Amino acid sequence: MLKIKFNSNTKKFDLYKETIENNEIKEVFKESLTHEEMNEKIKEYSAQISNITNNINIFYLAVQKYPSNQILKLE
């Protein structure tokens, strides 16, 4: 999971990646971003989410249109 903390000393947003190791949650520092850089990250992630959503919709429509008994196995 990605965590964001505002650093009042640097006036930047610190991004951390949260991982679980040996049943312990650990935060690993990723990067510090300015307000403008955070806006760019939000746009980037929004575009990625939109692309994933579009792909899921396409897959869903394909499954609805072609039931499993009509799909040919490729070998």
N, CA, C and O of each residue as an XYZ file, in Angstrom:
300
protein
N       0.838     -1.163      0.000
C       0.000      0.000      0.000
C       0.895      1.241      0.000
O       1.995      1.223      0.552
N       0.418      2.303     -0.616
C       1.150      3.555     -0.658
C       0.621      4.481      0.430
O      -0.589      4.671      0.552
N       1.515      5.052      1.214
C       1.130      5.991      2.271
C       1.735      7.344      1.951
O       2.833      7.437      1.401
N       1.007      8.387      2.302
C       1.474      9.746      2.052
C       1.440     10.513      3.365
O       0.442     10.497      4.085
N       2.546     11.185      3.663
C       2.631     12.022      4.863
C       3.171     13.383      4.449
O       4.131     13.472      3.684
N       2.549     14.445      4.958
C       3.060     15.782      4.670
C       4.174     16.108      5.651
O       3.995     15.992      6.863
N       5.322     16.514      5.127
C       6.468     16.878      5.943
C       6.474     18.397      6.090
O       6.788     19.115      5.140
N       6.130     18.880      7.269
C       6.028     20.333      7.479
C       7.394     21.023      7.419
O       7.464     22.223      7.153
N       8.463     20.292      7.660
C       9.804     20.888      7.594
C      10.213     21.179      6.155
O      10.750     22.247      5.859
N       9.957     20.227      5.267
C      10.360     20.395      3.865
C       9.231     20.944      3.004
O       9.461     21.336      1.860
N       8.005     20.978      3.546
C       6.804     21.400      2.808
C       6.564     20.527      1.587
O       6.077     20.988      0.555
N       6.919     19.251      1.732
C       6.714     18.286      0.652
C       5.916     17.098      1.168
O       5.805     16.872      2.373
N       5.370     16.354      0.232
C       4.652     15.127      0.558
C       5.630     13.962      0.458
O       6.242     13.747     -0.588
N       5.774     13.218      1.540
C       6.657     12.047      1.550
C       5.815     10.810      1.250
O       4.816     10.545      1.919
N       6.226     10.071      0.250
C       5.533      8.844     -0.121
C       6.289      7.652      0.434
O       7.512      7.568      0.326
N       5.543      6.731      1.030
C       6.103      5.517      1.606
C       5.372      4.310      1.022
O       4.166      4.355      0.780
N       6.108      3.255      0.804
C       5.492      1.992      0.407
C       5.428      1.121      1.647
O       6.436      0.880      2.311
N       4.223      0.654      1.946
C       4.028     -0.178      3.135
C       4.087     -1.643      2.725
O       3.370     -2.076      1.822
N       4.939     -2.393      3.390
C       5.080     -3.823      3.102
C       4.953     -4.622      4.399
O       5.088     -4.085      5.498
N       4.696     -5.891      4.242
C       4.633     -6.781      5.399
C       5.770     -7.795      5.281
O       5.860     -8.542      4.307
N       6.622     -7.802      6.284
C       7.744     -8.745      6.339
C       7.754     -9.391      7.719
O       7.743     -8.704      8.740
N       7.776    -10.701      7.736
C       7.781    -11.445      8.994
C       6.647    -10.986      9.915
O       6.841    -10.773     11.112
N       5.479    -10.845      9.330
C       4.269    -10.420     10.053
C       4.386     -9.032     10.677
O       3.639     -8.704     11.600
N       5.305     -8.223     10.188
C       5.460     -6.848     10.666
C       5.249     -5.891      9.499
O       5.741     -6.112      8.393
N       4.504     -4.822      9.776
C       4.293     -3.799      8.748
C       5.497     -2.863      8.750
O       5.877     -2.326      9.791
N       6.098     -2.671      7.566
C       7.253     -1.793      7.453
C       6.955     -0.727      6.415
O       6.340     -0.999      5.384
N       7.399      0.492      6.699
C       7.272      1.586      5.753
C       8.642      1.850      5.142
O       9.623      2.065      5.854
N       8.695      1.830      3.821
C       9.936      2.099      3.118
C       9.760      3.412      2.367
O       8.827      3.563      1.577
N      10.660      4.362      2.615
C      10.571      5.664      1.969
C      10.713      5.509      0.461
O      11.581      4.779     -0.016
N       9.867      6.192     -0.276
C       9.895      6.102     -1.727
C      10.402      7.398     -2.346
O      11.399      7.389     -3.069
N       9.717      8.530     -2.066
C      10.142      9.805     -2.627
C       9.410     10.954     -1.941
O       8.384     10.756     -1.289
N       9.961     12.163     -2.102
C       9.322     13.394     -1.626
C       8.872     14.186     -2.838
O       9.609     14.329     -3.814
N       7.641     14.702     -2.763
C       7.093     15.426     -3.897
C       6.517     16.768     -3.469
O       5.950     16.900     -2.385
N       6.673     17.760     -4.339
C       6.055     19.056     -4.104
C       4.565     18.943     -4.425
O       4.096     17.918     -4.919
N       3.842     20.007     -4.138
C       2.411     20.033     -4.416
C       2.157     19.806     -5.908
O       1.266     19.038     -6.270
N       2.917     20.454     -6.762
C       2.755     20.300     -8.209
C       3.073     18.873     -8.655
O       2.378     18.311     -9.501
N       4.122     18.295     -8.084
C       4.484     16.921     -8.426
C       3.413     15.935     -7.969
O       3.153     14.936     -8.640
N       2.786     16.223     -6.810
C       1.692     15.367     -6.334
C       0.520     15.420     -7.302
O      -0.094     14.392     -7.588
N       0.203     16.611     -7.811
C      -0.876     16.728     -8.791
C      -0.577     15.907    -10.037
O      -1.478     15.289    -10.603
N       0.676     15.896    -10.468
C       1.060     15.090    -11.634
C       0.914     13.596    -11.336
O       0.456     12.835    -12.189
N       1.300     13.176    -10.133
C       1.154     11.765     -9.735
C      -0.318     11.370     -9.730
O      -0.678     10.284    -10.185
N      -1.168     12.258     -9.213
C      -2.605     11.981     -9.179
C      -3.130     11.787    -10.595
O      -3.907     10.866    -10.846
N      -2.715     12.646    -11.522
C      -3.142     12.514    -12.925
C      -2.647     11.197    -13.515
O      -3.380     10.512    -14.229
N      -1.398     10.850    -13.212
C      -0.805      9.603    -13.718
C      -1.566      8.387    -13.192
O      -1.931      7.497    -13.961
N      -1.806      8.352    -11.875
C      -2.527      7.229    -11.286
C      -3.964      7.166    -11.769
O      -4.500      6.076    -11.967
N      -4.601      8.320    -11.963
C      -5.979      8.355    -12.469
C      -6.045      7.765    -13.870
O      -6.976      7.027    -14.193
N      -5.065      8.088    -14.699
C      -5.024      7.532    -16.064
C      -4.841      6.019    -16.011
O      -5.472      5.291    -16.777
N      -3.980      5.540    -15.108
C      -3.763      4.097    -14.973
C      -5.039      3.406    -14.512
O      -5.390      2.343    -15.025
N      -5.731      3.997    -13.552
C      -6.984      3.412    -13.058
C      -8.018      3.378    -14.167
O      -8.751      2.399    -14.308
N      -8.079      4.440    -14.951
C      -9.031      4.496    -16.063
C      -8.741      3.406    -17.084
O      -9.663      2.758    -17.581
N      -7.460      3.197    -17.402
C      -7.077      2.144    -18.353
C      -7.435      0.759    -17.828
O      -7.935     -0.081    -18.575
N      -7.182      0.524    -16.554
C      -7.508     -0.773    -15.945
C      -9.018     -0.993    -15.970
O      -9.488     -2.084    -16.291
N      -9.775      0.055    -15.627
C     -11.236     -0.049    -15.640
C     -11.748     -0.360    -17.042
O     -12.640     -1.192    -17.210
N     -11.191      0.301    -18.038
C     -11.595      0.039    -19.424
C     -11.302     -1.406    -19.814
O     -12.124     -2.055    -20.462
N     -10.139     -1.909    -19.425
C      -9.788     -3.304    -19.741
C     -10.737     -4.282    -19.063
O     -11.152     -5.267    -19.673
N     -11.084     -4.019    -17.810
C     -12.022     -4.892    -17.100
C     -13.365     -4.896    -17.817
O     -13.972     -5.954    -17.981
N     -13.832     -3.741    -18.242
C     -15.103     -3.660    -18.973
C     -15.055     -4.434    -20.282
O     -16.020     -5.113    -20.637
N     -13.950     -4.339    -20.997
C     -13.790     -5.079    -22.256
C     -13.810     -6.578    -21.984
O     -14.477     -7.328    -22.698
N     -13.087     -7.021    -20.962
C     -13.066     -8.450    -20.615
C     -14.453     -8.930    -20.215
O     -14.875    -10.017    -20.611
N     -15.162     -8.127    -19.435
C     -16.502     -8.484    -18.995
C     -17.432     -8.649    -20.200
O     -18.182     -9.621    -20.281
N     -17.380     -7.700    -21.128
C     -18.220     -7.787    -22.325
C     -17.870     -9.001    -23.173
O     -18.753     -9.646    -23.739
N     -16.581     -9.310    -23.258
C     -16.154    -10.484    -24.035
C     -16.692    -11.758    -23.404
O     -17.146    -12.654    -24.116
N     -16.649    -11.852    -22.086
C     -17.140    -13.040    -21.392
C     -18.651    -13.167    -21.581
O     -19.169    -14.272    -21.744
N     -19.353    -12.040    -21.559
C     -20.802    -12.073    -21.752
C     -21.170    -12.480    -23.175
O     -22.149    -13.193    -23.395
N     -20.375    -12.019    -24.135
C     -20.673    -12.294    -25.546
C     -20.284    -13.718    -25.943
O     -20.967    -14.351    -26.748
N     -19.204    -14.210    -25.385
C     -18.702    -15.541    -25.738
C     -18.675    -16.426    -24.510
O     -17.674    -16.422    -23.794
N     -19.725    -17.188    -24.229
C     -19.744    -18.096    -23.072
C     -18.612    -19.117    -23.146
O     -18.062    -19.379    -24.216
N     -18.281    -19.678    -22.009
C     -17.131    -20.575    -21.932
C     -17.256    -21.785    -22.848
O     -16.237    -22.324    -23.280
N     -18.469    -22.229    -23.159
C     -18.593    -23.398    -24.030
C     -18.336    -23.051    -25.502
O     -18.292    -23.944    -26.348
N     -18.170    -21.778    -25.806
C     -17.877    -21.372    -27.192
C     -16.429    -20.968    -27.407
O     -16.021    -20.673    -28.530
N     -15.658    -20.954    -26.340
C     -14.259    -20.524    -26.460
C     -13.403    -21.712    -26.865
O     -13.468    -22.781    -26.257
N     -12.602    -21.509    -27.898
C     -11.721    -22.571    -28.384
C     -10.410    -22.561    -27.587
O      -9.899    -21.496    -27.242
N      -9.881    -23.726    -27.302
C      -8.606    -23.824    -26.620
C      -7.495    -23.652    -27.635
O      -7.511    -24.264    -28.703
N      -6.534    -22.817    -27.295
C      -5.371    -22.615    -28.151
C      -4.220    -23.431    -27.585
O      -3.932    -23.369    -26.390
N      -3.581    -24.178    -28.431
C      -2.463    -25.010    -27.974
C      -1.217    -24.657    -28.744
O      -0.160    -25.244    -28.511
